[in-house]
Amino acid sequence: MSGNTKDVTAGLIFVATGLAFGSMAMGLELGTARHMGPGYFPLFLAAILVVLGAAIVWQGLRRPAEALGRMPWRGLVLVVATPILFGLTLRGLGLVAAILGVVLISAAASTMSRLLPTVALAVGLTIFCAVVFIKGLGLPIALVGPWLTFAHAPPAAVQPAPAEAPPAAGGG
């Protein structure tokens, strides 16, 4: 393949994703521009994605080829793992710890991140999410989850009641 392999590959991924979502949107009622159905907007976005992908492919074919660089595995793994970690820890750790952890871990994906701006971002994002999602939208998300408190400790083991002795037989 001639041209810039990275751009051509990215453009083809955009086109394929747009076509996949467009085909799914075609299964929904489209409606009209004035009375949009549930498939209208997804189809519109899919078409934009296909057009952008085609433009990226076109530009990639016109550029000279570049050597592919080293794969940033640490960044790739951390960025992919971060939303999974958030989903697994939100209920147990609560919003504060889950967002702090997610921001700190995703910042570790970059070799250029610095501690002070990362901590400031984590604190600001935590406050913003608490205000928007808990106060503003009223979502039932705990700020501090049960994994960090003792409020939901398992109940103490209940000892079974001693069995009563059966009545003596034949005494008399």
C-alpha positions in Angstrom: 0.0 0.0 0.0 1.5 3.4 -1.0 1.0 6.4 1.2 1.0 7.0 4.9 0.0 3.6 6.4 -1.1 5.1 9.7 -3.5 7.6 8.1 -4.9 5.1 5.6 -5.5 2.5 8.4 -7.1 5.0 10.7 -9.4 6.3 7.9 -10.4 2.7 6.9 -11.3 2.0 10.6 -13.5 5.2 10.6 -15.2 4.1 7.4 -15.8 0.6 8.6 -17.2 1.8 12.0 -19.4 4.3 10.2 -20.7 1.7 7.8 -21.4 -0.7 10.7 -23.3 1.9 12.7 -25.1 3.1 9.6 -26.3 -0.4 8.8 -27.6 -0.7 12.4 -29.3 2.7 12.1 -31.1 1.6 8.9 -32.9 -1.0 11.0 -34.6 1.8 12.9 -37.3 4.2 11.7 -35.6 7.2 10.1 -38.4 9.7 9.9 -37.9 13.0 8.3 -35.7 16.1 9.1 -38.7 17.7 10.7 -40.0 14.6 12.6 -36.8 12.6 13.2 -37.2 8.9 14.1 -34.8 7.0 16.4 -32.5 6.0 13.5 -32.1 9.5 11.9 -29.4 11.0 14.1 -27.3 7.8 14.4 -27.4 7.4 10.6 -26.4 11.1 10.2 -23.4 10.6 12.6 -22.5 7.4 10.8 -22.5 9.2 7.4 -20.2 12.0 8.9 -17.9 9.3 10.2 -17.7 7.6 6.8 -17.0 10.9 5.0 -14.3 11.9 7.5 -12.8 8.4 7.2 -12.7 8.7 3.4 -11.1 12.1 3.7 -8.4 10.7 6.0 -7.8 7.8 3.6 -7.5 10.3 0.7 -5.0 12.4 2.6 -3.1 9.4 3.7 -2.7 8.1 0.1 -1.4 11.5 -1.0 1.3 11.7 1.8 4.6 10.0 1.6 5.0 6.8 3.6 6.3 7.1 7.2 7.9 4.4 9.2 5.7 3.0 11.9 7.0 3.9 15.3 7.3 1.8 18.4 3.9 0.6 19.9 3.2 2.4 23.2 2.0 -0.7 25.0 1.9 0.9 28.5 -0.3 3.7 27.3 -2.5 1.4 25.3 -3.1 -1.0 28.2 -3.7 1.7 30.8 -6.1 3.7 28.6 -8.1 0.6 27.8 -8.1 -0.6 31.4 -9.2 2.7 32.9 -12.9 2.6 32.0 -13.1 -1.0 32.9 -11.5 -0.2 36.3 -14.0 2.6 36.8 -16.9 0.4 36.1 -15.6 -2.3 38.5 -14.8 0.1 41.3 -17.5 2.8 41.2 -20.0 1.0 43.5 -17.4 -0.5 45.8 -15.0 2.5 46.2 -17.5 5.3 45.6 -17.3 8.2 43.1 -14.3 10.0 44.8 -11.9 7.1 44.9 -13.0 5.7 41.5 -12.4 9.0 39.7 -9.2 9.7 41.6 -7.9 6.3 40.6 -9.0 6.5 37.0 -7.3 10.0 36.5 -4.1 8.9 38.1 -3.9 5.6 36.2 -4.7 7.2 32.9 -2.2 10.0 33.5 0.4 7.2 34.0 -0.2 6.2 30.4 1.7 9.3 29.2 5.4 9.7 29.7 4.9 13.5 29.8 2.4 13.7 32.7 3.4 15.5 35.8 2.2 14.9 39.4 0.9 18.3 40.4 -1.3 19.0 37.3 -2.5 15.4 37.4 -3.6 15.7 41.1 -5.2 19.0 40.3 -7.1 17.5 37.4 -8.2 14.5 39.6 -9.5 16.8 42.4 -11.3 19.2 39.9 -12.9 16.3 38.0 -14.0 14.6 41.1 -15.7 17.8 42.4 -17.2 18.5 39.0 -18.6 14.9 38.7 -20.0 15.0 42.3 -21.8 18.3 41.6 -23.1 17.3 38.2 -24.1 13.7 38.7 -25.0 13.5 42.4 -26.3 17.0 43.2 -27.5 18.1 39.7 -28.9 14.9 38.3 -29.6 13.2 41.6 -28.0 9.9 40.6 -27.7 7.4 43.5 -23.9 7.2 43.6 -22.1 7.1 46.9 -19.2 9.5 47.3 -17.4 7.0 49.5 -18.3 3.3 48.9 -18.7 0.4 51.2 -15.2 -0.9 50.5 -13.8 2.1 52.2 -16.2 2.2 55.2 -17.1 -0.2 57.9 -20.8 0.6 57.6 -21.4 -2.5 55.5 -19.3 -5.0 57.5 -20.7 -8.5 57.3 -22.9 -9.5 60.3 -21.3 -11.3 63.1 -21.5 -15.1 62.9 -24.7 -16.3 64.6 -24.2 -19.2 66.8 -26.9 -21.9 66.5 -29.2 -22.3 69.5 -28.3 -25.4 71.6 -30.5 -28.3 70.8 -33.0 -29.2 73.5 -32.6 -32.6 75.0 -35.4 -35.0 74.1 -37.7 -36.0 76.9 -36.6 -39.1 78.8 -38.5 -42.2 77.5 -40.2 -44.6 79.8 -39.6 -43.1 83.1 -42.2 -43.7 85.6 
